[in-house]
Amino acid sequence: MDFQGKKLSSPVIIAIAAVFGLIFILQNFEQTSFQFLVWTIFSGPKWIVMSCIFGGGLGLGYVMGKKKSR
């Protein structure tokens, strides 16, 4: 990443990502549930539900990409 002609180091990028992650967590503490058809699959803080769905999507995309590349 280039910022005004200077490259940002990895620790700076990691620190920025950690701050944004902390802000995301602190803003999404309200309770919510993940429902499939009529069943409630999971209930908990919104940030955990969203992170699980995001992680599941990443995992499924990775597996499907590996399968397609064969």
C-alpha positions in Angstrom: 0.0 0.0 0.0 1.4 3.4 -1.0 0.6 6.6 0.9 2.1 9.8 -0.5 5.1 8.0 -1.9 5.8 6.0 1.3 5.0 2.4 1.8 3.0 1.4 4.9 4.6 -1.4 6.9 2.8 -4.6 7.7 2.4 -3.8 11.5 0.7 -0.5 10.6 -1.7 -2.3 8.3 -2.4 -4.9 10.9 -3.0 -2.2 13.6 -5.4 -0.4 11.3 -7.3 -3.6 10.6 -7.4 -4.4 14.4 -8.9 -1.0 15.1 -11.6 -1.4 12.5 -12.3 -4.9 13.8 -12.7 -3.6 17.3 -15.0 -0.8 16.1 -17.1 -3.4 14.2 -17.4 -5.5 17.3 -18.3 -2.7 19.6 -21.0 -1.4 17.3 -22.7 -4.8 16.8 -23.4 -6.1 20.3 -27.2 -6.3 20.0 -28.7 -9.8 20.1 -29.9 -11.4 16.8 -30.6 -14.8 15.4 -29.8 -16.7 12.3 -33.0 -18.5 11.0 -33.3 -21.0 8.2 -36.9 -21.5 7.1 -38.7 -21.8 10.4 -35.7 -23.0 12.6 -33.5 -20.8 14.6 -30.0 -22.1 13.9 -28.0 -19.7 16.1 -28.8 -16.8 18.4 -26.2 -14.4 19.8 -24.5 -11.0 19.4 -24.8 -9.7 15.9 -21.0 -9.5 15.3 -20.6 -13.2 16.1 -23.5 -14.2 13.8 -22.1 -12.0 11.0 -18.6 -13.3 11.4 -19.8 -16.9 11.3 -21.7 -16.3 8.1 -18.8 -14.5 6.5 -16.4 -17.2 7.5 -18.7 -19.9 6.2 -19.0 -18.1 2.9 -15.2 -17.8 2.7 -14.7 -21.4 3.4 -17.4 -22.5 0.9 -15.9 -20.2 -1.7 -12.4 -21.7 -1.1 -13.6 -25.3 -1.3 -15.6 -24.6 -4.5 -12.7 -22.8 -6.1 -10.3 -25.7 -5.3 -12.9 -28.1 -6.7 -13.4 -26.1 -9.9 -9.6 -25.7 -10.5 -9.2 -29.5 -10.8 
